[in-house]
């Protein structure tokens, strides 16, 4: 009876995850089991940090808008500006407001 070798499907799967982890250090890029663990960990971190990035950018935009608003008027704040925008039905997102605030800032 002839010897049956391992199929190419498992090798193809391993080379695919090996290519994913080629930039990792040490056994994280060499051993199949640790590569799969690190792949799961990397993808979980990427998914979590995509959401965190959205939060951080929103905070940055709000901070920029608030800083520019408080330069001009003394008793005016970000929340009052947003409230006034909603009352006047001006629907501008915070990213655009922050860009407008930075570009139209009055240098003193």
C-alpha positions as CSV (number, residue, x, y, z in Angstrom):
1,X,0.0,0.0,0.0
2,X,1.4,3.4,-0.9
3,X,2.0,6.2,1.6
4,X,-0.6,9.0,1.6
5,X,0.9,12.4,2.1
6,X,-0.9,15.3,3.7
7,X,-3.1,17.3,1.3
8,X,-2.4,20.7,0.0
9,X,-5.5,22.3,1.6
10,X,-4.0,22.3,5.1
11,X,-0.7,23.7,3.7
12,X,-2.6,26.4,1.8
13,X,-4.4,27.4,5.0
14,X,-1.2,27.6,7.0
15,X,0.6,29.6,4.3
16,X,-2.3,32.0,4.3
17,X,-2.1,32.7,8.0
18,X,1.8,32.7,7.7
19,X,1.6,35.5,5.2
20,X,-0.8,37.4,7.6
21,X,1.7,37.2,10.5
22,X,4.9,37.6,8.5
23,X,5.6,41.0,10.1
24,X,5.2,39.6,13.7
25,X,8.2,38.9,15.9
26,X,9.6,35.6,17.1
27,X,7.3,32.6,17.3
28,X,4.3,34.7,16.5
29,X,5.4,34.6,12.9
30,X,6.8,31.0,12.8
31,X,4.5,28.6,14.8
32,X,1.1,27.9,13.4
33,X,-0.7,27.7,16.7
34,X,0.7,31.0,18.0
35,X,0.1,32.6,14.7
36,X,-3.6,31.8,14.8
37,X,-3.8,33.1,18.4
38,X,-2.0,36.3,17.4
39,X,-4.2,36.7,14.3
40,X,-7.4,36.5,16.4
41,X,-5.9,39.0,18.9
42,X,-4.8,41.4,16.1
43,X,-8.2,41.4,14.4
44,X,-10.0,41.9,17.7
45,X,-7.7,44.9,18.4
46,X,-8.2,46.3,15.0
47,X,-12.0,46.1,15.3
48,X,-11.9,47.7,18.8
49,X,-9.6,50.5,17.7
50,X,-11.6,51.4,14.7
51,X,-14.5,52.3,17.0
52,X,-12.1,54.0,19.4
53,X,-10.7,56.1,16.5
54,X,-14.2,57.4,15.7
55,X,-14.7,58.5,19.3
56,X,-11.3,60.2,19.5
57,X,-11.8,62.1,16.3
58,X,-15.2,63.3,17.5
59,X,-13.7,64.5,20.7
60,X,-10.9,66.3,18.8
61,X,-13.5,68.1,16.6
62,X,-15.6,69.1,19.6
63,X,-12.5,70.4,21.4
64,X,-11.4,72.5,18.3
65,X,-14.9,73.9,17.8
66,X,-15.2,74.8,21.5
67,X,-11.8,76.5,21.6
68,X,-12.5,78.7,18.6
69,X,-16.0,79.6,20.0
70,X,-14.6,80.7,23.4
71,X,-12.0,82.9,21.7
72,X,-14.6,85.2,20.3
73,X,-17.4,85.4,22.9
74,X,-17.1,85.1,26.7
75,X,-20.4,83.4,27.6
76,X,-20.8,81.1,24.6
77,X,-20.0,77.4,24.6
78,X,-20.1,74.4,22.3
79,X,-23.4,73.1,23.6
80,X,-25.1,76.5,23.0
81,X,-23.7,76.6,19.4
82,X,-25.0,73.1,18.7
83,X,-28.4,74.0,20.2
84,X,-28.6,77.1,18.0
85,X,-27.7,75.2,14.9
86,X,-30.4,72.7,15.6
87,X,-33.0,75.5,16.2
88,X,-32.0,77.1,12.8
89,X,-32.1,73.6,11.2
90,X,-28.5,73.9,10.0
91,X,-27.3,70.3,9.7
92,X,-23.5,70.5,9.7
93,X,-21.5,67.6,11.1
94,X,-18.8,68.3,13.6
95,X,-15.9,67.4,11.2
96,X,-17.0,70.2,8.8
97,X,-17.6,72.6,11.7
98,X,-14.1,71.9,13.1
99,X,-12.5,72.5,9.6
100,X,-14.4,75.8,9.2
101,X,-13.5,76.9,12.7
102,X,-9.8,76.2,12.2
103,X,-9.6,77.8,8.7
104,X,-11.7,80.9,9.6
105,X,-10.0,81.6,13.0
106,X,-9.1,85.2,13.7
107,X,-5.4,85.5,14.5
108,X,-4.9,88.0,17.3
